[in-house]
Amino acid sequence: MQRKTLTLALALSAALAFAGCRRASDSSLFAADAHASSLSGLATAAAPPSAPAAAADRTLGAMPSLSPLVKQLRPVVVNISTTTKAKAVSMRRRRSLRNGPRAQPFGQPGEEDDGEGQGQGQGQGGPGGGNQEDMERFFQRYFGNRGGGGPDARTPEKHGLGSGFIIGDGLVLTNNHVVEGADEIKVTTDPTAPGGMREYTGKVIGRDAQTDIALVQLDGDRGKQLPAAVLGSSDQLEVGDYVIAIGEPFGFTATVTSGIVSAKERTLRSSAFDDFIQTDASINPGNSGGPLFNLRGEVVGVNTAIISGANSIGFAIPIDLVKQELAQLRSKGRVTRGYLGVQVQPVTQEIAEAFGLKSAEGALVADVVRDAPASKAGVKKGDIVTQVNGKAIKDERHLTRTIASYSPGSEVQIAVVRDRQSKDLTLKIGTRPEEPDDGDMRGEKGDQSDQQGTDPLGLQVDDLTPDLARRVRAEPGTKGVVVTDVTPESAAAQSLEPGDIIDQVAKKPVETAADYRSAVKGLKKGDTALIHVVGRGGARYVTIHLR
């Protein structure tokens, strides 16, 4: 009997000790490096004062609440609604759209569709085909008449919805894609803002499509009195930090979601300046332009993108990138960026080995623009940029973003690796030109010519004659040989196409077909050829491994 009593007592003691450990461990849910100190005073009581002690023992312990912080932040968040008015397309233009090779009746005047198979006159009764009577009925049904004349096509009126936040002096920060092309912009404050829910007319005073940022000015003096958000530092943000998103997803006012920073420096390949914060805080259509806060209540990002079909994957523009642009957006309405005048590409492991590098980091200079800042400073094709003003360069996109952050006219020091040795260069930053069109530089397939012997890479090349240069749209002064054929399943089949121009093999100049044949003559199975190519989008290095 005594042994049984002792066993029960020990079991009871162990249970109480375990319960005490759980309560102690649950009393702090946020790590120190996740800014838990900012939550001081926000925790709610474990149980109402009137709750019996037994009930309190069954709770999980003191749980922090974001409610007081959210109450402070909501007044700076706004709803943005836009209207793009219907635009008329004349009957004359409609016939051009119908008969043109790439017509698209929903486009605005002067626009053409980029999709395949649009407006080719296939089928009957649709916008891209059928007889004139069918077309007239189509436009009559969907676009109506104007002024009693013939049926007049009109682009439909469009309405958009997004979010934004006040940064002071009646200025609202949002995404460019939220307000781009809008004829009317209405900004509505949160019900918790001073004066409650009020509607203001907004006007875009600056925007930048490359980083998807726009600055909107509210009308009247009352907007200048609204509370402003505090802009924090995204550079100090770390993966795992807690964040809060507030916005208007699907039109649901002041929706609050929370999560953590899932990753930093993400790219979606939408711009050369992609540098997104990834978060699992729920972001949906309508959240665009809204703020991403840390637990100190500071804005660390501007919510901008989601991946369709994904769960808990959202992206925000780092606020430090935005702060670099604000002064220019307000004063000039646009952003002027620094410029080197080089075309760069990633340093792959194979390229790193070919250039004698210890790691695949930096940006490989594939080409240098004539008379650009880099050219004047002595940067050469084949250099690998490793540092700018002492800051290590991770890859080619990092170099582009770093240079763009400097004001034109600034003097910077860059470190390059050339011929396996480090070299420091001083240059003056230029002004980045407007983004060029991504045209197709390959042109038609060049004339084929006989080759002496079998090419180890599986290529046929020819001298760059004036006619071939015209057909592949080569820049004036370009030297090299034109790829006229690529053997399927050959070593070069995955890297080169007809129309590409080769001007270097193993870092040796190639100007004629004879130069090329001499350069590749000694290649054998197992070798890796380093080739410099001018093709789609400009110049690049490729490595071809002979299998």
C-alpha positions as CSV (number, residue, x, y, z in Angstrom):
1,M,0.0,0.0,0.0
2,Q,2.8,2.4,0.9
3,R,4.6,1.6,-2.4
4,K,1.4,2.3,-4.4
5,T,1.0,5.6,-2.6
6,L,4.6,6.6,-3.3
7,T,4.2,5.8,-7.0
8,L,1.1,8.0,-7.3
9,A,2.9,10.8,-5.5
10,L,5.9,10.6,-7.9
11,A,3.6,10.5,-10.9
12,L,1.7,13.6,-9.7
13,S,4.9,15.5,-9.1
14,A,6.3,14.7,-12.5
15,A,3.0,15.9,-14.1
16,L,3.1,19.2,-12.2
17,A,6.7,19.7,-13.1
18,F,6.0,19.1,-16.8
19,A,3.1,21.5,-16.8
20,G,5.3,24.1,-15.2
21,C,7.9,23.7,-17.9
22,R,5.3,24.1,-20.6
23,R,4.0,27.3,-19.1
24,A,7.5,28.7,-18.8
25,S,8.5,27.8,-22.3
26,D,5.3,29.2,-23.8
27,S,5.7,32.6,-22.1
28,S,8.0,33.8,-24.8
29,L,7.0,33.0,-28.4
30,F,9.3,35.4,-30.3
31,A,13.0,35.2,-30.5
32,A,15.1,38.2,-29.5
33,D,16.4,38.7,-33.1
34,A,12.8,38.9,-34.3
35,H,12.3,42.2,-32.4
36,A,10.4,40.7,-29.5
37,S,11.3,43.8,-27.5
38,S,8.9,45.8,-29.6
39,L,6.1,43.7,-28.3
40,S,6.6,44.8,-24.7
41,G,3.3,45.8,-23.2
42,L,1.3,44.2,-25.9
43,A,0.7,40.8,-24.2
44,T,-2.7,40.1,-23.0
45,A,-3.4,38.6,-19.6
46,A,-3.4,34.8,-19.4
47,A,-7.0,34.8,-18.2
48,P,-9.7,37.3,-17.1
49,P,-9.3,38.5,-13.4
50,S,-12.6,36.8,-12.6
51,A,-11.4,33.4,-13.9
52,P,-10.9,30.7,-11.3
53,A,-7.3,29.6,-10.6
54,A,-8.0,26.1,-12.1
55,A,-9.1,27.7,-15.4
56,A,-5.9,29.8,-15.5
57,D,-3.8,26.7,-15.0
58,R,-5.3,25.2,-18.2
59,T,-4.3,28.1,-20.4
60,L,-1.2,28.1,-22.6
61,G,0.2,31.1,-20.7
62,A,0.6,34.8,-21.6
63,M,0.1,35.2,-25.4
64,P,1.3,38.4,-27.2
65,S,-1.2,40.3,-29.4
66,L,-0.5,42.5,-32.4
67,S,-3.6,44.5,-31.8
68,P,-2.1,47.6,-30.2
69,L,0.5,47.8,-33.0
70,V,-2.0,47.3,-35.7
71,K,-4.1,50.1,-34.3
72,Q,-1.1,52.4,-34.6
73,L,-0.4,51.3,-38.2
74,R,-3.8,51.2,-39.8
75,P,-4.2,55.0,-40.1
76,V,-1.3,55.3,-42.6
77,V,-2.7,52.7,-45.0
78,V,-5.0,53.8,-47.8
79,N,-7.2,52.3,-50.5
80,I,-6.5,53.3,-54.1
81,S,-9.1,52.9,-56.8
82,T,-8.5,53.9,-60.4
83,T,-10.5,54.5,-63.5
84,T,-9.2,54.3,-67.0
85,K,-11.8,55.8,-69.3
86,A,-13.1,54.1,-72.5
87,K,-11.3,55.2,-75.6
88,A,-12.8,55.3,-79.0
89,V,-11.2,53.5,-82.0
90,S,-12.4,55.0,-85.3
91,M,-14.0,52.9,-88.0
92,R,-11.0,53.5,-90.2
93,R,-8.7,52.1,-87.5
94,R,-11.0,49.1,-86.9
95,R,-10.7,48.1,-90.6
96,S,-6.9,48.3,-90.2
97,L,-7.1,46.1,-87.1
98,R,-9.3,43.6,-88.9
99,N,-7.1,43.4,-92.1
100,G,-3.7,43.8,-90.5
101,P,-1.5,40.8,-90.1
102,R,-1.5,41.0,-86.3
103,A,-4.7,42.8,-85.6
104,Q,-6.3,42.8,-82.1
105,P,-9.5,44.8,-81.8
106,F,-9.2,45.2,-78.0
107,G,-5.9,47.1,-78.3
108,Q,-5.8,50.8,-78.1
109,P,-5.0,53.0,-81.1
110,G,-1.5,52.2,-82.4
111,E,-1.1,49.0,-80.4
112,E,-0.6,45.5,-81.7
113,D,-0.9,42.2,-80.0
114,D,2.2,40.2,-79.3
115,G,0.5,36.8,-79.0
116,E,0.7,34.1,-81.5
117,G,-2.2,33.3,-83.8
118,Q,-4.2,36.6,-83.1
119,G,-6.0,38.3,-85.8
120,Q,-5.0,36.0,-88.6
121,G,-8.5,35.8,-90.2
122,Q,-9.1,32.3,-88.9
123,G,-12.7,31.3,-88.2
124,Q,-16.0,33.2,-88.8
125,G,-17.7,35.9,-86.8
126,G,-14.9,36.6,-84.4
127,P,-12.8,39.6,-84.0
128,G,-10.0,38.2,-86.1
129,G,-12.0,36.8,-89.0
130,G,-15.3,36.6,-90.8
131,N,-16.8,38.9,-93.4
132,Q,-17.5,42.6,-92.9
133,E,-21.1,42.0,-91.8
134,D,-19.9,39.7,-89.0
135,M,-17.4,42.3,-87.9
136,E,-19.9,45.1,-87.9
137,R,-22.2,43.0,-85.7
138,F,-19.4,42.2,-83.4
139,F,-18.4,45.8,-82.8
140,Q,-22.1,46.9,-82.6
141,R,-22.7,44.3,-79.9
142,Y,-19.7,44.9,-77.7
143,F,-18.8,48.6,-78.4
144,G,-22.0,50.2,-79.5
145,N,-22.6,53.2,-81.8
146,R,-21.4,56.8,-81.4
147,G,-23.0,59.9,-82.7
148,G,-25.4,58.1,-85.0
149,G,-22.7,57.1,-87.4
150,G,-21.4,53.6,-88.1
151,P,-20.5,51.3,-85.2
152,D,-17.5,52.7,-83.4
153,A,-15.1,50.4,-81.4
154,R,-14.3,51.5,-77.9
155,T,-11.9,50.0,-75.4
156,P,-13.9,49.2,-72.3
157,E,-13.7,51.4,-69.2
158,K,-11.4,49.8,-66.7
159,H,-11.4,49.9,-62.9
160,G,-8.5,49.0,-60.6
161,L,-8.0,48.5,-56.9
162,G,-4.9,48.6,-54.9
163,S,-3.3,49.8,-51.7
164,G,-0.8,52.4,-50.6
165,F,0.5,54.3,-47.6
166,I,1.1,57.9,-46.5
167,I,4.7,59.0,-46.2
168,G,4.0,62.6,-45.2
169,D,3.1,66.0,-46.8
170,G,0.1,64.5,-48.5
171,L,2.2,62.0,-50.4
172,V,1.2,58.4,-50.9
173,L,3.6,55.6,-52.0
174,T,2.2,52.7,-54.1
175,N,3.0,50.5,-57.0
176,N,3.4,51.9,-60.5
177,H,1.2,49.1,-61.9
178,V,-1.6,50.2,-59.6
179,V,-1.9,53.7,-61.1
180,E,-0.2,53.4,-64.5
181,G,-2.4,54.7,-67.3
182,A,-5.3,55.7,-64.9
183,D,-7.4,58.8,-65.8
184,E,-8.8,59.1,-62.3
185,I,-7.3,58.2,-59.0
186,K,-9.3,58.1,-55.7
187,V,-7.5,57.6,-52.4
188,T,-9.6,56.6,-49.4
189,T,-8.2,56.8,-45.9
190,D,-8.8,54.1,-43.2
191,P,-11.7,54.6,-40.8
192,T,-9.2,54.8,-37.9
193,A,-7.4,57.8,-39.5
194,P,-8.0,61.3,-38.2
195,G,-11.3,62.5,-39.6
196,G,-12.3,58.9,-40.4
197,M,-12.8,57.5,-43.9
198,R,-12.3,60.3,-46.4
199,E,-11.9,60.2,-50.2
200,Y,-9.2,62.3,-51.8
201,T,-8.3,62.9,-55.5
202,G,-4.8,61.7,-56.3
203,K,-2.3,62.7,-59.0
204,V,0.8,60.8,-60.0
205,I,3.8,63.1,-59.6
206,G,6.5,60.5,-60.1
207,R,6.8,56.9,-61.2
208,D,9.4,54.3,-62.1
209,A,8.4,51.2,-64.0
210,Q,11.7,49.5,-63.5
211,T,11.1,49.2,-59.7
212,D,7.3,49.4,-59.9
213,I,7.1,52.4,-57.6
214,A,4.8,55.5,-57.9
215,L,4.3,58.6,-55.9
216,V,0.8,60.1,-55.6
217,Q,0.0,63.6,-54.3
218,L,-3.3,64.1,-52.5
219,D,-5.4,67.2,-53.3
220,G,-6.0,69.9,-50.8
221,D,-4.3,70.9,-47.5
222,R,-6.2,68.3,-45.4
223,G,-4.1,65.5,-46.9
224,K,-0.9,67.1,-45.7
225,Q,-2.1,66.7,-42.1
226,L,-2.6,62.9,-42.3
227,P,-0.3,60.7,-40.2
228,A,2.8,59.3,-42.0
229,A,4.4,55.9,-41.9
230,V,7.9,55.5,-40.5
231,L,10.3,54.1,-43.1
232,G,12.6,51.5,-41.7
233,S,15.6,49.6,-43.1
234,S,15.2,46.5,-45.3
235,D,19.0,46.0,-45.2
236,Q,18.7,45.2,-41.5
237,L,15.9,42.8,-42.1
238,E,16.8,39.2,-41.6
239,V,15.3,35.9,-42.8
240,G,13.0,34.7,-40.1
241,D,12.0,38.2,-38.8
242,Y,8.3,38.7,-38.2
243,V,6.4,41.0,-40.6
244,I,2.9,42.4,-40.9
245,A,1.1,43.3,-44.2
246,I,-1.9,45.6,-44.3
247,G,-3.9,46.3,-47.4
248,E,-7.1,46.0,-49.4
249,P,-7.1,42.4,-50.9
250,F,-10.1,41.9,-53.1
251,G,-11.5,45.1,-51.7
252,F,-11.6,43.9,-48.1
253,T,-10.8,47.1,-46.1
254,A,-7.8,47.1,-43.8
255,T,-7.0,43.5,-43.9
256,V,-4.1,42.5,-41.7
257,T,-1.9,39.4,-42.2
258,S,1.3,38.4,-40.6
259,G,4.2,36.0,-41.2
260,I,8.0,36.0,-41.5
261,V,10.6,37.0,-44.0
262,S,11.0,33.8,-46.1
263,A,14.0,35.0,-48.2
264,K,15.7,38.1,-49.5
265,E,17.2,39.2,-52.8
266,R,14.7,37.3,-54.8
267,T,14.4,37.9,-58.6
268,L,11.3,37.4,-60.7
269,R,13.2,38.4,-63.9
270,S,10.7,41.2,-64.4
271,S,13.4,43.9,-64.3
272,A,17.2,44.3,-64.0
273,F,16.6,45.8,-60.6
274,D,14.6,42.9,-59.1
275,D,15.6,42.5,-55.4
276,F,12.5,41.3,-53.6
277,I,11.7,40.4,-50.1
278,Q,9.8,37.1,-50.0
279,T,7.3,36.6,-47.2
280,D,4.7,34.1,-46.2
281,A,2.4,36.9,-44.9
282,S,-0.7,36.5,-47.0
283,I,-0.6,38.8,-50.0
284,N,-3.4,38.8,-52.6
285,P,-4.7,41.0,-55.5
286,G,-5.5,44.4,-54.0
287,N,-2.5,44.2,-51.6
288,S,-0.3,45.7,-54.3
289,G,1.3,49.0,-53.1
290,G,0.5,48.3,-49.5
291,P,3.2,48.4,-46.7
292,L,5.1,45.5,-45.2
293,F,5.9,46.4,-41.6
294,N,8.4,45.0,-39.1
295,L,7.3,44.6,-35.4
296,R,8.7,48.0,-34.6
297,G,6.0,49.4,-36.8
298,E,8.4,50.5,-39.6
299,V,7.8,50.0,-43.3
300,V,10.4,47.6,-44.6
301,G,8.8,46.8,-48.0
302,V,6.1,47.6,-50.5
303,N,4.0,44.6,-51.4
304,T,4.0,44.1,-55.1
305,A,3.7,40.6,-56.5
306,I,2.4,37.1,-55.9
307,I,2.9,33.8,-57.8
308,S,-0.3,32.5,-59.3
309,G,-1.4,29.2,-57.7
310,A,1.2,29.4,-54.9
311,N,0.4,29.5,-51.2
312,S,2.1,31.8,-48.8
313,I,4.6,33.2,-51.3
314,G,4.5,37.0,-51.7
315,F,7.0,39.6,-52.7
316,A,7.8,43.1,-51.5
317,I,10.1,45.8,-52.9
318,P,12.8,46.6,-50.2
319,I,12.2,50.0,-48.7
320,D,15.9,50.9,-48.9
321,L,15.7,50.6,-52.7
322,V,12.5,52.9,-52.6
323,K,14.2,55.5,-50.4
324,Q,17.0,55.9,-53.0
325,E,14.3,57.0,-55.5
326,L,12.0,59.2,-53.5
327,A,13.8,62.5,-53.9
328,Q,14.1,62.1,-57.7
329,L,10.4,61.0,-58.0
330,R,9.3,64.0,-56.1
331,S,11.5,66.6,-57.8
332,K,11.8,65.2,-61.4
333,G,9.0,62.7,-61.7
334,R,11.3,59.9,-62.8
335,V,14.5,58.2,-61.8
336,T,18.0,58.7,-63.3
337,R,20.4,55.9,-62.6
338,G,24.1,55.3,-62.8
339,Y,25.6,53.6,-65.8
340,L,28.9,51.8,-66.6
341,G,28.3,50.8,-70.3
342,V,29.0,47.1,-70.0
343,Q,27.1,44.0,-70.9
344,V,27.6,41.4,-68.1
345,Q,26.7,37.8,-67.5
346,P,26.8,35.4,-64.5
347,V,30.1,33.7,-63.5
348,T,29.2,30.0,-63.7
349,Q,31.4,27.3,-62.1
350,E,32.8,26.4,-65.6
351,I,33.6,30.0,-66.4
352,A,35.2,30.5,-62.9
353,E,37.5,27.5,-63.6
354,A,38.3,28.8,-67.1
355,F,39.3,32.2,-65.7
356,G,41.2,30.7,-62.7
357,L,38.8,32.0,-60.0
358,K,38.4,30.4,-56.6
359,S,34.6,30.9,-56.6
360,A,31.8,31.6,-59.0
361,E,31.1,35.2,-57.9
362,G,31.3,38.5,-59.6
363,A,30.1,39.8,-63.0
364,L,31.7,38.8,-66.2
365,V,32.1,41.6,-68.8
366,A,30.9,40.1,-72.0
367,D,31.1,43.4,-73.9
368,V,32.0,47.1,-73.4
369,V,30.0,49.9,-75.0
370,R,32.3,52.2,-77.1
371,D,33.0,55.6,-75.4
372,A,31.0,54.6,-72.3
373,P,32.4,55.2,-68.8
374,A,33.7,51.7,-68.5
375,S,35.5,51.9,-71.8
376,K,37.1,55.2,-70.9
377,A,38.3,53.8,-67.5
378,G,40.0,50.8,-69.2
379,V,37.5,48.0,-68.5
380,K,37.9,45.3,-71.1
381,K,35.9,42.4,-72.4
382,G,36.6,39.3,-70.3
383,D,37.2,41.3,-67.1
384,I,35.3,40.0,-64.0
385,V,34.1,42.8,-61.7
386,T,34.4,41.7,-58.1
387,Q,34.0,44.9,-56.1
388,V,32.6,48.4,-56.3
389,N,34.0,50.9,-53.7
390,G,35.1,47.9,-51.6
391,K,31.7,46.2,-51.7
392,A,31.8,42.6,-53.0
393,I,29.7,42.0,-56.1
394,K,27.8,38.7,-56.0
395,D,26.6,38.4,-59.6
396,E,25.7,40.4,-62.7
397,R,22.4,41.7,-61.4
398,H,24.0,42.8,-58.1
399,L,26.5,44.9,-60.2
400,T,23.7,46.5,-62.2
401,R,21.8,47.4,-59.0
402,T,24.9,48.7,-57.3
403,I,26.0,51.0,-60.1
404,A,22.4,52.2,-60.6
405,S,22.3,53.4,-57.0
406,Y,25.1,55.9,-57.7
407,S,24.3,59.4,-59.0
408,P,25.6,60.2,-62.5
409,G,28.9,62.0,-62.2
410,S,30.0,60.1,-59.1
411,E,33.5,58.6,-59.0
412,V,33.8,55.0,-58.0
413,Q,36.6,52.4,-57.6
414,I,36.0,49.0,-59.1
415,A,38.1,45.9,-58.8
416,V,38.4,43.5,-61.7
417,V,40.1,40.2,-62.3
418,R,42.0,40.2,-65.5
419,D,44.4,37.4,-66.6
420,R,44.1,35.9,-63.2
421,Q,45.3,39.1,-61.5
422,S,43.3,41.7,-59.6
423,K,43.3,45.2,-60.9
424,D,41.7,48.4,-59.5
425,L,40.2,51.0,-61.9
426,T,38.7,54.5,-61.2
427,L,35.8,55.6,-63.3
428,K,33.1,58.3,-63.4
429,I,29.5,57.0,-63.4
430,G,27.5,57.9,-66.5
431,T,23.7,58.3,-67.0
432,R,21.8,55.1,-67.7
433,P,19.9,55.4,-71.0
434,E,16.4,54.4,-71.5
435,E,15.9,50.6,-71.5
436,P,16.4,49.4,-75.1
437,D,14.0,47.1,-76.9
438,D,14.8,43.5,-76.7
439,G,15.0,43.0,-80.4
440,D,15.9,39.7,-82.1
441,M,19.5,40.1,-83.4
442,R,19.7,36.7,-85.0
443,G,18.0,37.4,-88.3
444,E,17.8,34.8,-91.0
445,K,19.9,31.7,-91.4
446,G,23.2,32.7,-93.1
447,D,24.5,31.2,-96.3
448,Q,26.3,27.9,-95.7
449,S,29.8,27.3,-97.0
450,D,31.9,24.2,-97.2
451,Q,34.3,23.5,-94.3
452,Q,37.6,21.7,-94.5
453,G,37.4,18.8,-92.2
454,T,35.0,18.1,-89.4
455,D,34.4,20.8,-86.8
456,P,34.8,19.5,-83.2
457,L,32.0,21.7,-81.9
458,G,29.5,20.8,-84.6
459,L,29.5,24.2,-86.3
460,Q,29.7,25.6,-89.7
461,V,30.9,29.2,-89.9
462,D,31.5,31.8,-92.6
463,D,33.2,35.1,-92.9
464,L,31.1,38.1,-91.9
465,T,30.5,39.6,-95.3
466,P,28.4,42.9,-95.6
467,D,25.4,40.8,-96.8
468,L,25.6,38.4,-93.9
469,A,26.1,41.3,-91.4
470,R,22.9,42.9,-92.7
471,R,21.0,39.6,-92.5
472,V,22.0,39.0,-88.9
473,R,21.7,42.7,-88.0
474,A,25.2,43.0,-86.8
475,E,26.3,46.3,-85.3
476,P,28.6,48.4,-87.6
477,G,32.2,47.5,-87.1
478,T,31.5,44.0,-85.7
479,K,34.2,41.5,-86.5
480,G,34.1,37.7,-86.3
481,V,32.5,34.8,-88.1
482,V,28.9,33.9,-88.6
483,V,27.5,30.6,-87.4
484,T,25.6,29.3,-90.5
485,D,24.7,25.8,-89.3
486,V,24.7,23.8,-86.0
487,T,24.7,20.0,-86.1
488,P,21.9,18.6,-84.0
489,E,23.1,16.8,-80.8
490,S,26.5,18.4,-81.2
491,A,28.5,19.9,-78.4
492,A,27.4,23.5,-79.4
493,A,23.8,22.7,-80.1
494,Q,22.6,23.8,-76.6
495,S,24.6,27.1,-76.7
496,L,24.7,28.5,-80.2
497,E,22.3,29.1,-83.1
498,P,22.7,30.1,-86.8
499,G,23.1,33.8,-86.9
500,D,25.4,34.0,-83.8
501,I,28.7,35.8,-84.4
502,I,31.9,34.3,-82.8
503,D,34.7,36.8,-82.3
504,Q,36.8,35.0,-79.8
505,V,37.8,31.4,-79.1
506,A,39.9,30.7,-75.9
507,K,40.2,34.5,-75.6
508,K,42.0,34.7,-79.0
509,P,40.5,37.0,-81.6
510,V,38.6,35.4,-84.5
511,E,38.0,37.5,-87.6
512,T,37.8,34.9,-90.4
513,A,36.7,31.4,-90.9
514,A,40.4,30.4,-91.2
515,D,41.0,32.0,-87.7
516,Y,38.1,29.9,-86.3
517,R,39.3,26.7,-87.8
518,S,42.8,27.2,-86.5
519,A,41.5,28.0,-83.0
520,V,39.4,24.9,-82.6
521,K,41.7,22.5,-84.5
522,G,43.4,21.2,-81.3
523,L,40.2,20.6,-79.3
524,K,39.5,17.0,-78.3
525,K,37.0,15.0,-76.3
526,G,36.9,16.2,-72.7
527,D,38.1,19.7,-73.5
528,T,36.0,22.8,-72.7
529,A,36.0,25.7,-75.2
530,L,35.5,29.3,-74.0
531,I,33.8,31.2,-76.8
532,H,32.7,34.8,-77.0
533,V,29.5,35.3,-79.0
534,V,27.5,38.2,-80.3
535,G,23.8,37.1,-80.7
536,R,20.4,37.6,-79.2
537,G,20.4,40.6,-76.8
538,G,24.1,41.4,-77.4
539,A,27.4,39.7,-76.4
540,R,28.1,36.8,-74.0
541,Y,30.6,34.1,-73.2
542,V,29.7,30.5,-73.5
543,T,31.5,27.3,-72.4
544,I,31.1,24.3,-74.6
545,H,32.2,20.9,-73.3
546,L,33.2,18.4,-75.9
547,R,31.6,15.1,-75.0
